[in-house]
Amino acid sequence: DVKVTQSSRYLVKRTGEKVFLECVQDMDHENMFWYRQDPGLGLRLIYFSYDVKMKEKGDIPEGYSVSREKKERFSLILESASTNQTSMYLCASSLSRAQSTYEQYFGPGTRLTVT
Amino acid sequence: RKEVEQDPGPFNVPEGATVAFNCTYSNSASQSFFWYRQDCRKEPKLLMSVYSSGNEDGRFTAQLNRASQYISLLIRDSKLSDSATYLCVVNMDSNYQLIWGAGTKLIIKP
């Protein structure tokens, strides 16, 4: 079974704080993704990575950065948290660029509240 | 216009009934289609892929209509455990990004 874990289920931070969200997958997947999910909007892609040290902007990268130093770990960084970044953050992984399957496996999510 | 649109529901359906919902997509270049299921406060999980010829998995049937740019999901003999939000997902091939609908909430009542 693929397992994707996220460092926290719930997080409360203050405006202006730097926030780190960690994601680890144990199935040697090449692709990793960070989404945020808000009511009525569906999942929106923030950043993704298809290899170590590689990153690509998704649809809403502003205010976020990422780091992928090891294949199994993909970190999302909020440089200066703002209240409009209050959301559910979901990390996902998928097998590889060469595979035709696009199935993504998700972590349990981190509900971040910025006050 | 959203790239992938779904009726948010909720669809309130009695146990044992058949329920169907659609999802429309705006980009005719879309190549791959999926239904994911998300339980309350849980992560999304793949329910089924949607093939051009349509496909069935037990009580679930998925259909694709390229001419009208929509996909559908039919659930027969619905169970209480089918209560969830169903997410329509589209991929335009040549990359591995998925475009997600906002989901349709289904509530099965005893």
Boltz contact constraints between the chains, C-beta under 6 A:
constraints:
  - contact:
      token1: [A, 31]
      token2: [B, 96]
      max_distance: 6.0
  - contact:
      token1: [A, 40]
      token2: [B, 102]
      max_distance: 6.0
  - contact:
      token1: [A, 41]
      token2: [B, 102]
      max_distance: 6.0
  - contact:
      token1: [A, 42]
      token2: [B, 100]
      max_distance: 6.0
  - contact:
      token1: [A, 42]
      token2: [B, 101]
      max_distance: 6.0
  - contact:
      token1: [A, 42]
      token2: [B, 102]
      max_distance: 6.0
  - contact:
      token1: [A, 43]
      token2: [B, 100]
      max_distance: 6.0
  - contact:
      token1: [A, 102]
      token2: [B, 32]
      max_distance: 6.0
  - contact:
      token1: [A, 102]
      token2: [B, 91]
      max_distance: 6.0
  - contact:
      token1: [A, 102]
      token2: [B, 96]
      max_distance: 6.0
  - contact:
      token1: [A, 103]
      token2: [B, 46]
      max_distance: 6.0
  - contact:
      token1: [A, 106]
      token2: [B, 43]
      max_distance: 6.0
  - contact:
      token1: [A, 106]
      token2: [B, 44]
      max_distance: 6.0
  - contact:
      token1: [A, 108]
      token2: [B, 43]
      max_distance: 6.0
  - contact:
      token1: [A, 109]
      token2: [B, 43]
      max_distance: 6.0
